[in-house]
Amino acid sequence: MGNEILIGDKLRQARLKKNISLDELQQKTKIQKRYLEAIEKGAFDLLPGEYYVRTFLRQYAEVVGENGDHLVAIYEGEAMFGEPLPRREQPITVEGSRTTLHTKGTKSWIDYLPTVIIGLMGLGIIGIVVYSSMQAKNSNPIIGQISSVEILGQTSSTVISESTTDTSTSDRTTTTTNSTIEKPEMTLETTKDALDQNQINVAVKDATDPVAFTFTGLNDRCWIGVYVDGKEIFQYAFSKGEEETYTLPAATKEAQIVIGASKNIGIAVNGQTIAFSEEDTLPIRKELHFTITYQANE
């Protein structure tokens, strides 16, 4: 990373070119104006987290006509500003002719001859390998051959030889591959308190640090308060359609959210929505108690 200022300036120039104000951009992207200003200044550290950096970049770019995926790739160090985007090849016109020819002409069968020869050689090698494997299998059968047979009416004892196989040993061999271990996805588990049905316990497991709460006003006004260690660290009164994101202090293991009207607010943790008011017929006061465990650092 390190291209934040260049990315922000590119988006800002694209916005000005389309004559879009920050207020108009906020209405179109649903991103708060302070986050849009932070993006244009290259201050990505002021955004709620990596998830929102990528999401906001794509939303901003889509409105101003830029390639959001390309900007995200530049932000993550997987691409550079100097790399041109792939374009379709334009046809060329032969001077003195009205016929327009493509840059790549039609190939004759002679052009494909080396590929055909290589393919036939490959098939021949595969045939030799298969034939050799079948010969080796026939020379060492699992069930032994009969050592003596009946000749001219005289029967001799039949002895079945014991064939030695290493299949059982090889079958038990476990090959350890250096496969990449994927990090577990964050999960949410909600349970109602046994003594107070308006108190919801939420277990957040395998979260990435820091944890960000996104609040969205739904039907009518709703007040919420966020508490850590018994102290109020954030409070806001939401109107319908209004959205705010608050990021908890790093490594927070327990938090509490007090909701004034449960049916009028939606809450998401790092992008995952919490189900806590489906059974409510009226907006009521509720408390959400969070216990948070984080992904282990490798």
N, C-alpha and C positions, 0 to 999 in steps of 0.2 A: 504494500500500500504506500501512500505518499503522494498520490495524484489528486488528493481531495480538492486542492485549490483550483487546479486545472479543470477538474470535472465541474465544480461549482461555477466557475467563470463561463464554461461552455454552455451550461444550462441557462445561466443568466442572460448571455448574449442571444440565445435562441428565444428566450421569453421576450426580450426587448424587441427582437426582430419581428415577432408576431404581435407586438403592441399589446401584451397581456400584463395587467398589473398583478401585484402580489395578492391583493384581495380577490381578484377574479380567479387567480390560480388556486387560492385556498378553496373557493367554492367548487372548482372543477375536480380537484384531487382529494378534497376532504382532509388535507394535511394542514395542521395549524401553521399560522403565518410565521411564528418564531422558528419553527423547524425549517420552513422554506428559506428563511433568511440565513439560518445556520448552514444549509446546504450550499447556498450561493457564496458564502464566505469560506467554504471548505472546512467548516468547524463540525465535522461529522461526529466528534466526541460528545457534542451536545444532544445528539439524538438518543432515543431510549436504548438502543442496542443494535447489534449487527443485523438482526432480522429486519428492523425498521429501516436501517440504512439502505439495504437492498430494495425493500419494498417502496420506500419513498423515492429513490432514484428512478425506478421503473415508472412510477406514476407520474412524476414530474416530466420525465423524458417523453412519455406518450403524449402528454398535452401539448408540449412545445415542438413535437415532430422529430425528436432525436431517438436513437437506438438505445433503449434502456439496457438491454442485455449486454451490449458492447460496453457501455459505461460501467456496468457492474463488473465486467471482466477486467476493465482497466483498473478499477478500484481494488480488485483482488489480486492484481499483479499478473493476470493471465493474458493481457493484451496491452498494446501501447497506442498512444494517440497517432503515431506516425503510420500505423498499419492501415492500409485502405480496406474498406469493406468490399467483399466480392461483388463483381459486376458481371453482367451478361456481355459476352463478346459481340461486337457490332460487325455486321457483314461489310465486305468491301466490294466496290464496283470496279470491274475490269474496264480500263480505258478503251473507248471505241466500241463498247458493247452495251446494250440495254439490260443485259442479264446481271442480276446481283448475286454474287457467290458468297457463301459463308467462309469464314477464315479457315475452316477445316474441310477439305474436299472429301469426296466419297473415296474410300479406300478400296483397292482391288483385292482379289483373293490372295495375290502374292504377298501383300502386306501382312496378312494374317498367317502366312506359312510358318514363320518361326514359332508362333504361339501354338499352332497345331502340332508341330514336331515335339515341342517341349511337353505338351499334354500327352502325346502318345508315349513318350519316354517315361513320364510319370506313371501312366497306366501299366507299362511294362514292369517297372520296379515294384509297384503294388502287387502285380500278379506273381512275381518271383517270391516276394515276402509271404504271400498267402500260401503258395505252393510249398515253401519250405516249412511253414508252420504246420501244415497238414501232414507232411512227411514225418516231422518230428513227433507229432501226436500219434501217428500210426506205429512208429517204432517203439513207443513206450506206452502201451495200453494200460488202462486202469485195471481191467480184469485180465489175469494171466491166460496164456494159451494152454490148451490141453497137451501135456507132455507126451502122451502115447495114444495111439488110435487102434481100433480093431482092424486086423489084417487077416484075410483069408479065413474068417470064422474063428480065429483065436483072439480072445479078449484079454487084454492086459489091464492092469490097474490104471485108473485115471488119476493123475496128480495135477492139481492146479497150482501153478507156481505163484509165489507171492511177488507181486510187483511193488517195487519201492516208489512211493510218491512223496513228494514234498508239498503237495497241495494244502494239507491241513496246516502246515507251518506257515506257508505263504499267505493263506487266508486269514491267519490270526495277526499278520503283520499290519500294523497301522502306520500309514505314512502321514507324517506331520507336515502340513503345508504352511508356509508363511503367509497366510491370508490376512488381509487387513481386518481388524476387529472393529466393527461399526459401533459407534456410541449409541447407547439406548435412547429412545425417544422419551420426552417428558410425558408423564401421565398425571391425571387428576382424579382423585377419589373423594366423593362427597358423601357425608353421612349426617343425619340429623341427630342432635343431642338427645339422649334418652329422657332428660328432665325438661328440656326446653325445646319445643319443636321449631321455634323461630331462631334457633342457634344452629348454624351449619358448620360442621368440621370439614375442612378441605385439606387433603394430603397431597402435596405437590412433590412428585418423585422424579429424580434424574433431571433436575432443572439446570439450565445454564445460568451462570452468574454474570451480571445481576438479573434479578427478576423484575419484570415491568408489568404493571397493571394498566389495562386500557379500559376506560369507562365511556359508555355511550348512552346519552339520554334517549329514552324510548317514547313514552306516551305523554308524560307531563313532567313537571319539575320534580327533582329529587336531590336531596342533600346526602353526601357521603363523607365519611371521615376515615382516614387510615392511621393506625396506631402501631407503634413498635415499642416494646418494653413499657407499655402503659402510657406512652407519650404520643400526643397527636402530632404527626409529621406532615399531614396533607389533609385538606378539606376543601370541598367545592360544592356549589349548588348548580346542578345541571338542568338545562332546558331540553326540550325534545330536539333530537338531531345533533346535539352538541357532543363533542368528543374530546377527551383529555387522556394523556398517558403520564403515569407517574412511575418512576423507577425506584425500587427499594435500595437502601444502602447495601453495599457489597456484603455477601456472606450472611445476610439476614436469615435466621432459621425459623422465626415465628413472627406473625403479623396478624392484625385484626382489622376488619373493615366493618364499619357500622353504616347501615343503609336506612334512610328515612322512609322510603317508599319502594318496596321491592319490585313492583311491577313496572316501575318507570326507569329502570337502569339495567344496562347489560355490562357484564364484566368479563374480560379475557386476561389470562395469564400467559405472557410470552406468546400471544397469538391464539391460545386455546380458550374457547368460551366455557364459562362455568354455568352449569344448570342448577339454579337454586330457587326459582320462583314459578315453575311450571304449574304447581298445584295451587298457587295463590289466586283467589278470586278477586281480592282487593289489594291495593298497595299497602303493605304493612311494614313495620320496622323489623329489620333482621340484622343479625350479627354473623359474620363469617370469620372463623378462626382458621388460620393457615399454619401448617407445619411444613417446612421446606427442607428437602434433601437435594444435594447437588451431585452432578456427575463427577466421578472420580477423575482427578488429573492424572494423565499418563506420564 
